[in-house]
Amino acid sequence: MGDRRSPLEIALRTVIVGIPFRLISQLKVTGREHIPKTGPVIIVANHLSAADAIVVPVATGRPVCFMGKAEYFDRSTLKGKAMASFMNSIGTIPVERSGGRAALASLDAAQQALSEGKVFALHPEGTRSPDGRLYRGRTGAARLALKTGAPLLPCGIVGTDKLQPAGQRFPHPAKVTVRFGPLILPTDYTEGTAAS
């Protein structure tokens, strides 16, 4: 279950979405030199707003796959169909939050995307921060990096909670900053040890 969009479709969507988004957010990006131009990478970012799913690909300059609640893919209503279509168009991988095998299937899909040289982003906290503070993360990103060998790209997002607060359907002007840190290589943590 990877991103089946053609390179041309991805480029068009990036331009169509990216230009107005940059204008409304006055997007500022630092640390671009840390972003690999090709090959698999796992972006680990804090989560403030639904707009994060747009700001990360725009700031990265590469197509990005995300995980999203399986409920977003419910096509039983017209609104649900529109949401599912949007989620598919931005490369979202559905995740069942019931845990167990369902959650592992989502990580399998993420692993497949990385094996194809794609960028996969996740929010280690697992949900949006209600107050802008960083909360305890989960271990999925580290496990994925150790299993696939893909490097981790730290990403800090500031301002998307003002751009599109929870419950607000459309964004409105607000300054957004994205900061990328140096890559974290899984080999730095597996050398001399037996990786499971």
C-alpha positions, -999 to 999 in steps of 0.1 A, spaced: 0 0 0 23 27 -12 19 60 -29 7 52 -64 8 88 -77 29 95 -108 59 119 -105 40 144 -127 9 142 -105 30 147 -74 48 177 -89 15 193 -99 0 188 -65 31 202 -48 29 234 -69 -9 238 -67 -9 234 -29 26 247 -21 24 282 -36 -8 294 -19 3 276 13 36 294 14 18 327 10 -8 322 37 18 307 62 48 330 54 66 297 56 101 298 70 123 267 67 157 261 83 180 231 81 171 222 45 207 210 41 198 180 62 171 167 39 183 139 16 174 147 -21 168 110 -28 163 77 -10 143 67 20 140 89 50 117 89 81 107 124 92 99 126 129 79 157 137 58 172 165 21 175 157 1 207 163 -25 208 135 -41 190 106 -21 215 85 11 196 94 3 171 67 6 199 42 35 219 57 59 190 60 58 180 23 60 217 12 89 224 36 107 191 26 103 196 -12 97 158 -16 64 138 -17 57 125 19 36 95 31 19 99 64 -2 77 87 -38 88 94 -67 74 114 -86 47 96 -117 67 103 -105 92 77 -111 65 51 -147 59 59 -166 63 26 -201 58 39 -210 95 35 -202 122 9 -180 140 34 -163 107 42 -156 101 5 -141 135 1 -119 130 31 -108 96 19 -100 109 -15 -79 137 0 -61 113 23 -53 90 -6 -41 120 -27 -15 130 -2 -2 95 3 -18 88 38 -15 52 51 -46 42 72 -38 31 108 -62 12 130 -57 26 165 -70 -6 181 -34 -18 184 -21 -53 179 -18 -67 144 -38 -38 129 -12 -13 140 16 -36 128 0 -37 93 3 1 91 40 -2 99 44 -29 73 29 -4 47 53 23 59 82 -2 55 71 -9 20 71 29 12 106 32 26 118 2 6 106 20 -25 129 50 -16 100 72 -4 98 97 25 76 86 54 66 111 82 52 103 115 44 121 148 60 100 176 35 115 201 7 97 182 -18 126 183 -19 164 181 -6 183 211 -35 200 228 -14 229 241 16 232 219 39 213 243 59 182 233 46 150 249 62 116 254 68 98 221 63 62 211 90 39 197 75 32 161 100 56 144 130 40 160 118 5 152 111 14 116 146 30 112 163 -1 127 143 -24 106 147 -6 73 180 12 77 163 45 67 177 76 85 156 97 109 151 134 101 141 154 131 115 181 123 102 208 146 70 227 135 59 260 150 28 280 142 4 255 125 -18 255 155 -24 292 148 -27 286 110 -54 260 115 -66 254 151 -83 222 160 -119 222 146 -113 249 121 -120 237 85 -98 261 66 -64 277 74 -61 315 78 -29 336 77 -3 328 104 35 325 105 48 290 103 84 278 109 98 244 102 132 234 114 150 203 103 179 188 123 208 166 114 200 131 102 201 103 128 216 72 113 204 38 126 238 24 120 251 46 148 230 26 172 234 -9 157 272 -12 153 286 -38 177 251 -49 187 227 -74 174 198 -55 159 164 -74 163 
